[in-house]
Amino acid sequence: MPRIRFTADYDYKPKPGVTIGYKAGWSGLVHGACAEQAIKLGKAEAVPFVKPPSDLAETLGARRYGKRRSI
């Protein structure tokens, strides 16, 4: 799934009776066919993936989730 940013409002119709609307300025992951069509029509641009920091797994692993708080 490519990451794109919409430069104009775009309605993607994957099959009859189904429409997915994207507002200008929204960016995120979309299906490949949607990205290809939107970019071809000039309504979107590709956004490069930003690689997460190499120590992200260590940082997330160090946190304790669900820790009970004493009152």
C-alpha positions as CSV (number, residue, x, y, z in Angstrom):
1,M,0.0,0.0,0.0
2,P,1.5,3.3,-1.1
3,R,1.4,6.4,1.0
4,I,0.1,9.5,-0.8
5,R,-1.1,13.0,-0.2
6,F,-4.2,14.3,-1.9
7,T,-3.8,17.7,-3.5
8,A,-7.5,17.9,-4.5
9,D,-10.7,16.1,-3.5
10,Y,-10.9,12.7,-5.0
11,D,-13.7,10.0,-5.2
12,Y,-12.3,6.5,-5.6
13,K,-14.8,3.9,-7.0
14,P,-13.4,0.4,-6.4
15,K,-16.6,-1.3,-7.7
16,P,-20.1,-0.2,-8.7
17,G,-22.1,1.2,-5.8
18,V,-19.0,1.9,-3.6
19,T,-17.3,5.3,-3.4
20,I,-14.5,6.3,-1.1
21,G,-14.0,10.1,-0.8
22,Y,-10.7,11.6,0.0
23,K,-10.4,15.3,1.0
24,A,-7.6,17.6,-0.3
25,G,-4.7,17.7,2.2
26,W,-5.3,14.2,3.6
27,S,-2.4,11.8,3.5
28,G,-2.1,8.2,4.3
29,L,-2.0,4.6,3.0
30,V,-4.4,3.7,0.2
31,H,-4.8,0.7,-2.1
32,G,-2.4,0.6,-5.1
33,A,-5.1,1.1,-7.7
34,C,-6.4,4.1,-5.9
35,A,-3.0,5.7,-5.7
36,E,-2.2,5.0,-9.4
37,Q,-5.5,6.6,-10.5
38,A,-5.3,9.6,-8.3
39,I,-1.6,10.3,-9.2
40,K,-2.4,9.9,-12.9
41,L,-5.3,12.4,-12.7
42,G,-3.0,14.9,-10.8
43,K,-5.1,14.8,-7.7
44,A,-2.4,13.2,-5.4
45,E,1.3,12.9,-5.0
46,A,3.5,10.2,-3.6
47,V,4.9,10.6,-0.1
48,P,8.0,8.7,0.9
49,F,7.9,6.4,3.9
50,V,10.0,7.7,6.7
51,K,12.0,4.9,8.3
52,P,11.4,4.7,12.1
53,P,14.4,5.2,14.3
54,S,16.5,2.1,14.8
55,D,16.0,2.2,18.6
56,L,12.2,2.4,18.4
57,A,11.7,-1.3,19.3
58,E,13.9,-0.9,22.3
59,T,12.1,2.3,23.4
60,L,8.6,0.7,23.1
61,G,9.8,-2.5,24.8
62,A,11.1,-0.5,27.8
63,R,7.7,1.0,28.5
64,R,5.4,-0.8,30.9
65,Y,1.8,-0.7,29.7
66,G,-1.0,-1.6,32.0
67,K,0.8,-0.7,35.2
68,R,-1.6,-0.3,38.1
69,R,-1.5,3.0,39.9
70,S,-1.8,3.0,43.7
71,I,-4.2,5.5,45.2
